[in-house]
């Protein structure tokens, strides 16, 4: 087992359990709201610092549009599942909490999937199985497990929103650079024109996703020394 | 129905449409557990076994329970429940009957429930409208493809310990870049066979 023991999903529990309790500032949710927001969206950015949920981060980011939808989906699911897990936290027996959390998360993923299928069929087609795979996205599960089980509903919603937002921003950043370098166009606007920039098709294919995510994590690493890094090593 | 031959699906799932390098599924455990070849092989075997069996079970559940009763909207929740229950069952079974196998494979089983490749394979099976034999071929191919990818990665990472990686790139970033190169290598297979 060795190196596996600190599996990525477990690291979220070690990574940011005390979110919000760290530095109480005056504000909403008993003064812990802002700190929670900052921790989730920036200090412990789920994608770049905790390296969670990379599957969908790689798969849907070949265009900005799909990244936006995926980010929105994740915000919706984390906020709702955190709220409900937190509301039920005193009634869930400890031994079966995982399966209860999965059931709650799956419910909201199904809601979102139905919504997409009903109103945005082409987008639903494009995202394919990756909407369903939000269920196994470690971020949603990790926040339910590490935060919502210990905190009040309102604060849990803030935490869910912050983590969803941090993930969405990272997703859109990756999507932006991949679409820009891969096609020269972003959301239909031509930014890099043909004569002096030849679109590099590789960026919208699979390898481009890996390169771009690697570079983005490296940039985050340079910007600050992540606290999560020492915990992992 | 999908009229691709089962063999084509099997090989396409290993090489051209590798579930990890082309569809990005199962990245979490891929990054976390690809440090040693032995560990990777154990995890790969466990993933392949669970993937083949759960796609078969989910095929049966989807076509003989969910569709006749008009319950397709419950697909996600049923699939994940089947996977979680099956993994739990296998763990208990292996622990009871073969302690040796339990220490070789059993420790990886809890990790597999949250492996998105397993759920992804079942969802692809539904989206691509596979028949039963195609499902078996796809499950086996996807599992083997994942194993091949993580073994290659483990081999590369063992060598990488002796190279000087720039500090910001140490750890996960360089792993991602190397995976990108691997994905490029596998793109060389593109055009031989393909599945959609």
Boltz contact constraints between the chains, C-beta under 6 A:
constraints:
  - contact:
      token1: [A, 1]
      token2: [B, 107]
      max_distance: 6.0
  - contact:
      token1: [A, 3]
      token2: [B, 35]
      max_distance: 6.0
  - contact:
      token1: [A, 4]
      token2: [B, 33]
      max_distance: 6.0
  - contact:
      token1: [A, 7]
      token2: [B, 32]
      max_distance: 6.0
  - contact:
      token1: [A, 7]
      token2: [B, 111]
      max_distance: 6.0
  - contact:
      token1: [A, 8]
      token2: [B, 28]
      max_distance: 6.0
  - contact:
      token1: [A, 8]
      token2: [B, 32]
      max_distance: 6.0
  - contact:
      token1: [A, 9]
      token2: [B, 114]
      max_distance: 6.0
  - contact:
      token1: [A, 51]
      token2: [B, 172]
      max_distance: 6.0
  - contact:
      token1: [A, 54]
      token2: [B, 27]
      max_distance: 6.0
  - contact:
      token1: [A, 55]
      token2: [B, 24]
      max_distance: 6.0
  - contact:
      token1: [A, 55]
      token2: [B, 25]
      max_distance: 6.0
  - contact:
      token1: [A, 55]
      token2: [B, 27]
      max_distance: 6.0
  - contact:
      token1: [A, 55]
      token2: [B, 116]
      max_distance: 6.0
  - contact:
      token1: [A, 58]
      token2: [B, 24]
      max_distance: 6.0
  - contact:
      token1: [A, 59]
      token2: [B, 24]
      max_distance: 6.0
  - contact:
      token1: [A, 102]
      token2: [B, 80]
      max_distance: 6.0
  - contact:
      token1: [A, 106]
      token2: [B, 76]
      max_distance: 6.0
  - contact:
      token1: [A, 106]
      token2: [B, 77]
      max_distance: 6.0
  - contact:
      token1: [A, 106]
      token2: [B, 80]
      max_distance: 6.0
  - contact:
      token1: [A, 109]
      token2: [B, 76]
      max_distance: 6.0
  - contact:
      token1: [A, 110]
      token2: [B, 76]
      max_distance: 6.0
  - contact:
      token1: [A, 128]
      token2: [B, 127]
      max_distance: 6.0
  - contact:
      token1: [A, 129]
      token2: [B, 120]
      max_distance: 6.0
  - contact:
      token1: [A, 129]
      token2: [B, 123]
      max_distance: 6.0
  - contact:
      token1: [A, 129]
      token2: [B, 124]
      max_distance: 6.0
  - contact:
      token1: [A, 132]
      token2: [B, 76]
      max_distance: 6.0
  - contact:
      token1: [A, 132]
      token2: [B, 123]
      max_distance: 6.0
  - contact:
      token1: [A, 133]
      token2: [B, 116]
      max_distance: 6.0
  - contact:
      token1: [A, 133]
      token2: [B, 120]
      max_distance: 6.0
  - contact:
      token1: [A, 135]
      token2: [B, 76]
      max_distance: 6.0
  - contact:
      token1: [A, 135]
      token2: [B, 80]
      max_distance: 6.0
  - contact:
      token1: [A, 136]
      token2: [B, 114]
      max_distance: 6.0
  - contact:
      token1: [A, 136]
      token2: [B, 116]
      max_distance: 6.0
  - contact:
      token1: [A, 136]
      token2: [B, 119]
      max_distance: 6.0
  - contact:
      token1: [A, 138]
      token2: [B, 28]
      max_distance: 6.0
  - contact:
      token1: [A, 206]
      token2: [B, 22]
      max_distance: 6.0
  - contact:
      token1: [A, 206]
      token2: [B, 183]
      max_distance: 6.0
  - contact:
      token1: [A, 207]
      token2: [B, 180]
      max_distance: 6.0
  - contact:
      token1: [A, 207]
      token2: [B, 183]
      max_distance: 6.0
  - contact:
      token1: [A, 207]
      token2: [B, 184]
      max_distance: 6.0
  - contact:
      token1: [A, 210]
      token2: [B, 176]
      max_distance: 6.0
  - contact:
      token1: [A, 210]
      token2: [B, 179]
      max_distance: 6.0
  - contact:
      token1: [A, 210]
      token2: [B, 180]
      max_distance: 6.0
  - contact:
      token1: [A, 210]
      token2: [B, 183]
      max_distance: 6.0
  - contact:
      token1: [A, 211]
      token2: [B, 180]
      max_distance: 6.0
  - contact:
      token1: [A, 213]
      token2: [B, 176]
      max_distance: 6.0
  - contact:
      token1: [A, 214]
      token2: [B, 173]
      max_distance: 6.0
  - contact:
      token1: [A, 214]
      token2: [B, 176]
      max_distance: 6.0
  - contact:
      token1: [A, 214]
      token2: [B, 177]
      max_distance: 6.0
  - contact:
      token1: [A, 217]
      token2: [B, 172]
      max_distance: 6.0
  - contact:
      token1: [A, 217]
      token2: [B, 173]
      max_distance: 6.0
  - contact:
      token1: [A, 218]
      token2: [B, 168]
      max_distance: 6.0
  - contact:
      token1: [A, 218]
      token2: [B, 169]
      max_distance: 6.0
  - contact:
      token1: [A, 218]
      token2: [B, 173]
      max_distance: 6.0
  - contact:
      token1: [A, 221]
      token2: [B, 168]
      max_distance: 6.0
  - contact:
      token1: [A, 222]
      token2: [B, 168]
      max_distance: 6.0
